[in-house]
Amino acid sequence: MTYSGVLTDTRTPQDKGGCTMQQKNQQQESHLSEITRLLSMYHALSPAQLGRLYPELTDAKLLRLLGRLEKAGRLAFLPERELILYSKDCVPNPSTLAAFWVLLDFKEDITFHTASDFPVTLTFYTQSDAYDVIHIPEEKEMLMNHALSAYKEDAPRRIAIVDNAGQIPLLDFPGTAAFCTVAPGGEVQYYRKQGVTDT
């Protein structure tokens, strides 16, 4: 018996994880646009921050995505400084980088987040609360006490990042949910006035 037609598999190709190629492309495009949106808002992030934000991406996949965005002129990747910039002209803000680590501690509960204006670095919302993340550089405690002295009852609660825990007794402004320090690797240690709280 002879068959004149060619037999073809009409099923959509799938990878080992059960995703179709179309689904993988959609996920990749979604990651590309989300990374671009984040960088347009925060101007600079680290690869480690994006890795923590997108745990489903391996380091190799994340680097490939960053390479595509850089090739398209949509970001500047500086691996030697462990930074991803929105453009080559962007100057990384240490306050924003530190505040983004705090944001990542709450990522499972966040419904919205955005960069903010001085004295607030960024603001995020959860189902039940809103938070302003504020960085207080060493020797700027008096300035920040003054800048943060006004507080409305319905305003977001404040998470204050300090460069070292010794600054905390010098700070006195309303609405503070917690103080914290952020290590260069992204480890966040939270404090209250009377002692340390664990995350």
The 8 nearest C-alpha neighbors of each residue, nearest first, counted from 0:
[[1, 2, 3, 4, 5, 6, 7, 8],
 [2, 0, 3, 4, 5, 6, 7, 8],
 [3, 1, 4, 0, 5, 6, 7, 8],
 [2, 4, 1, 5, 6, 0, 7, 8],
 [5, 3, 2, 6, 1, 7, 0, 8],
 [4, 6, 7, 3, 2, 8, 1, 9],
 [5, 7, 4, 8, 2, 9, 3, 10],
 [8, 6, 9, 5, 10, 4, 11, 12],
 [7, 9, 10, 6, 11, 12, 5, 13],
 [10, 8, 7, 11, 12, 6, 5, 13],
 [9, 11, 8, 12, 13, 7, 19, 20],
 [10, 12, 19, 13, 9, 20, 8, 21],
 [13, 11, 19, 10, 20, 14, 18, 9],
 [14, 12, 19, 18, 17, 20, 11, 15],
 [13, 15, 16, 17, 18, 19, 12, 20],
 [14, 16, 17, 13, 18, 19, 12, 20],
 [17, 15, 14, 18, 13, 19, 23, 20],
 [16, 18, 14, 13, 15, 19, 12, 20],
 [19, 17, 13, 14, 16, 22, 23, 20],
 [18, 20, 13, 22, 21, 12, 23, 11],
 [19, 21, 23, 22, 24, 13, 12, 18],
 [20, 22, 24, 19, 23, 25, 18, 11],
 [21, 23, 25, 19, 20, 24, 18, 26],
 [24, 22, 20, 26, 21, 25, 27, 19],
 [23, 25, 27, 21, 22, 26, 28, 20],
 [24, 26, 22, 28, 27, 23, 29, 21],
 [27, 25, 29, 23, 24, 28, 22, 30],
 [26, 28, 24, 30, 29, 25, 23, 31],
 [29, 27, 31, 25, 30, 26, 24, 32],
 [28, 30, 26, 32, 27, 31, 25, 33],
 [31, 29, 33, 27, 28, 32, 34, 26],
 [30, 32, 28, 34, 29, 33, 27, 35],
 [31, 33, 35, 29, 34, 30, 36, 28],
 [32, 34, 36, 30, 35, 31, 29, 37],
 [35, 33, 37, 31, 36, 32, 30, 38],
 [34, 36, 32, 38, 33, 37, 39, 31],
 [37, 35, 33, 39, 34, 38, 32, 40],
 [38, 36, 34, 40, 39, 35, 41, 33],
 [39, 37, 42, 85, 41, 35, 40, 36],
 [38, 40, 36, 37, 42, 85, 41, 35],
 [39, 41, 37, 38, 42, 114, 36, 113],
 [40, 42, 38, 43, 39, 37, 114, 95],
 [43, 41, 38, 85, 39, 84, 40, 89],
 [44, 42, 84, 91, 83, 41, 38, 85],
 [45, 43, 83, 82, 96, 48, 46, 84],
 [44, 46, 82, 48, 47, 81, 83, 49],
 [45, 47, 49, 48, 50, 81, 82, 44],
 [48, 46, 50, 45, 49, 51, 81, 184],
 [49, 47, 51, 45, 50, 46, 52, 44],
 [50, 48, 52, 46, 51, 47, 53, 45],
 [51, 49, 47, 53, 48, 52, 54, 46],
 [50, 52, 48, 49, 54, 53, 47, 103],
 [51, 53, 49, 50, 54, 48, 103, 106],
 [52, 54, 50, 55, 51, 56, 49, 30],
 [55, 53, 56, 51, 50, 52, 57, 49],
 [54, 56, 53, 57, 50, 52, 51, 60],
 [57, 55, 54, 53, 60, 61, 58, 50],
 [56, 58, 60, 59, 61, 55, 54, 50],
 [57, 59, 61, 60, 62, 56, 50, 63],
 [58, 60, 62, 57, 61, 63, 56, 64],
 [61, 59, 63, 57, 62, 58, 56, 64],
 [60, 62, 64, 58, 63, 59, 56, 65],
 [61, 63, 65, 59, 60, 64, 66, 58],
 [64, 62, 66, 60, 61, 65, 59, 67],
 [65, 63, 61, 67, 66, 62, 60, 68],
 [64, 66, 62, 68, 67, 63, 69, 61],
 [65, 67, 63, 69, 64, 68, 70, 62],
 [68, 66, 64, 70, 65, 69, 71, 63],
 [67, 69, 71, 65, 73, 66, 70, 74],
 [68, 70, 74, 72, 66, 71, 67, 73],
 [69, 71, 67, 72, 68, 66, 73, 74],
 [72, 70, 68, 69, 73, 67, 74, 66],
 [73, 71, 69, 70, 74, 68, 75, 86],
 [72, 74, 68, 71, 69, 85, 35, 86],
 [75, 73, 85, 69, 86, 72, 84, 68],
 [74, 76, 84, 86, 87, 69, 83, 85],
 [77, 75, 83, 78, 82, 84, 74, 69],
 [76, 78, 82, 80, 79, 81, 83, 75],
 [79, 77, 81, 80, 76, 82, 83, 46],
 [78, 80, 77, 81, 82, 76, 83, 45],
 [81, 79, 78, 82, 77, 83, 45, 76],
 [82, 80, 78, 79, 45, 77, 46, 83],
 [83, 81, 45, 77, 80, 44, 78, 76],
 [82, 84, 76, 44, 43, 45, 75, 77],
 [85, 83, 43, 75, 86, 74, 42, 89],
 [84, 86, 74, 42, 38, 39, 43, 75],
 [87, 85, 74, 84, 88, 75, 89, 73],
 [86, 88, 75, 89, 84, 85, 74, 90],
 [87, 89, 86, 90, 85, 84, 75, 91],
 [90, 88, 86, 87, 84, 91, 42, 85],
 [89, 91, 92, 88, 43, 42, 84, 87],
 [92, 90, 43, 89, 93, 42, 84, 96],
 [91, 93, 95, 94, 90, 96, 43, 42],
 [94, 92, 96, 95, 97, 91, 98, 134],
 [95, 93, 97, 92, 96, 134, 98, 120],
 [94, 96, 98, 92, 97, 93, 99, 120],
 [95, 97, 93, 99, 94, 98, 44, 92],
 [98, 96, 94, 100, 95, 99, 181, 93],
 [99, 97, 95, 101, 100, 96, 94, 132],
 [98, 100, 102, 96, 101, 97, 95, 103],
 [101, 99, 103, 97, 102, 98, 185, 104],
 [102, 100, 98, 104, 99, 103, 187, 97],
 [101, 103, 99, 100, 104, 105, 106, 98],
 [102, 104, 106, 100, 105, 101, 99, 52],
 [105, 103, 101, 102, 106, 100, 107, 187],
 [104, 106, 103, 102, 107, 108, 109, 101],
 [107, 105, 103, 109, 108, 104, 102, 52],
 [106, 108, 105, 109, 104, 103, 110, 125],
 [109, 107, 125, 106, 105, 110, 126, 124],
 [110, 108, 125, 106, 124, 111, 107, 105],
 [109, 111, 125, 124, 108, 126, 112, 123],
 [112, 110, 124, 123, 109, 113, 125, 122],
 [113, 111, 123, 122, 124, 110, 114, 109],
 [114, 112, 122, 121, 115, 123, 40, 111],
 [113, 115, 121, 40, 120, 41, 122, 116],
 [116, 114, 121, 120, 119, 122, 113, 117],
 [115, 117, 119, 118, 120, 114, 121, 122],
 [118, 116, 119, 120, 115, 133, 146, 121],
 [117, 119, 116, 133, 120, 146, 143, 147],
 [120, 118, 133, 117, 116, 115, 121, 132],
 [121, 119, 115, 133, 132, 95, 114, 116],
 [122, 120, 114, 115, 132, 113, 119, 131],
 [123, 121, 131, 113, 130, 112, 132, 115],
 [124, 122, 112, 130, 111, 129, 113, 131],
 [123, 125, 129, 111, 110, 109, 128, 112],
 [124, 126, 109, 110, 128, 108, 127, 129],
 [127, 125, 128, 110, 124, 108, 109, 129],
 [126, 128, 125, 129, 124, 108, 109, 110],
 [129, 127, 125, 124, 126, 130, 155, 156],
 [128, 130, 124, 155, 123, 156, 125, 131],
 [131, 129, 155, 156, 123, 157, 122, 132],
 [130, 132, 122, 157, 155, 121, 119, 156],
 [133, 131, 158, 121, 120, 157, 159, 119],
 [132, 134, 119, 159, 120, 160, 158, 131],
 [133, 135, 160, 94, 159, 161, 136, 120],
 [134, 136, 161, 160, 133, 139, 137, 140],
 [137, 135, 139, 162, 134, 161, 138, 140],
 [136, 138, 139, 162, 135, 140, 166, 161],
 [139, 137, 140, 136, 141, 166, 135, 142],
 [140, 138, 142, 137, 136, 141, 143, 135],
 [139, 141, 143, 142, 138, 144, 170, 169],
 [142, 140, 144, 143, 139, 145, 170, 138],
 [143, 141, 145, 139, 140, 144, 146, 147],
 [142, 144, 146, 140, 145, 141, 147, 139],
 [145, 143, 141, 147, 142, 146, 172, 148],
 [144, 146, 148, 143, 142, 147, 141, 172],
 [147, 145, 143, 144, 148, 142, 118, 149],
 [146, 148, 144, 145, 149, 143, 172, 150],
 [149, 147, 145, 172, 146, 144, 150, 173],
 [150, 148, 147, 151, 173, 146, 172, 145],
 [149, 151, 173, 148, 152, 174, 154, 147],
 [150, 152, 154, 153, 149, 174, 155, 173],
 [151, 153, 154, 150, 174, 155, 156, 173],
 [154, 152, 151, 155, 150, 156, 129, 174],
 [155, 153, 151, 152, 156, 150, 129, 174],
 [156, 154, 129, 130, 131, 157, 153, 128],
 [155, 157, 130, 174, 176, 175, 131, 129],
 [158, 156, 175, 131, 176, 130, 174, 132],
 [157, 159, 132, 177, 178, 176, 175, 131],
 [160, 158, 178, 133, 134, 132, 157, 179],
 [161, 159, 134, 179, 180, 178, 133, 135],
 [162, 160, 135, 163, 180, 179, 134, 136],
 [161, 163, 136, 180, 137, 160, 164, 135],
 [164, 162, 161, 165, 166, 180, 137, 167],
 [163, 165, 166, 167, 161, 180, 162, 179],
 [166, 164, 163, 167, 168, 169, 162, 161],
 [167, 165, 164, 169, 168, 163, 161, 170],
 [166, 168, 169, 170, 165, 164, 192, 178],
 [169, 167, 170, 166, 165, 192, 171, 164],
 [170, 168, 167, 166, 140, 171, 141, 165],
 [171, 169, 167, 168, 140, 144, 172, 166],
 [170, 172, 144, 169, 173, 168, 148, 167],
 [171, 173, 148, 144, 147, 170, 174, 175],
 [174, 172, 175, 150, 148, 171, 149, 147],
 [173, 175, 156, 157, 176, 150, 172, 155],
 [174, 176, 157, 177, 173, 156, 158, 172],
 [175, 177, 157, 158, 156, 174, 178, 191],
 [178, 176, 158, 191, 175, 190, 159, 189],
 [177, 179, 159, 190, 189, 158, 160, 191],
 [180, 178, 189, 160, 188, 190, 161, 159],
 [179, 181, 188, 161, 160, 187, 162, 163],
 [180, 182, 187, 186, 185, 97, 183, 188],
 [181, 183, 186, 185, 184, 187, 180, 97],
 [184, 182, 185, 181, 186, 97, 96, 187],
 [185, 183, 182, 186, 181, 47, 187, 100],
 [184, 186, 182, 183, 100, 181, 187, 97],
 [187, 185, 182, 181, 184, 188, 183, 100],
 [186, 188, 181, 180, 185, 189, 182, 179],
 [187, 189, 179, 180, 181, 186, 190, 197],
 [190, 188, 179, 196, 178, 197, 195, 187],
 [191, 189, 195, 178, 196, 179, 177, 194],
 [190, 192, 194, 193, 177, 195, 178, 196],
 [191, 193, 194, 190, 167, 168, 178, 195],
 [192, 194, 191, 195, 190, 196, 168, 167],
 [195, 193, 191, 192, 190, 196, 189, 164],
 [194, 196, 190, 191, 189, 197, 193, 188],
 [197, 195, 190, 189, 191, 198, 194, 188],
 [198, 196, 189, 195, 188, 190, 187, 194],
 [197, 196, 189, 188, 187, 104, 190, 195]]
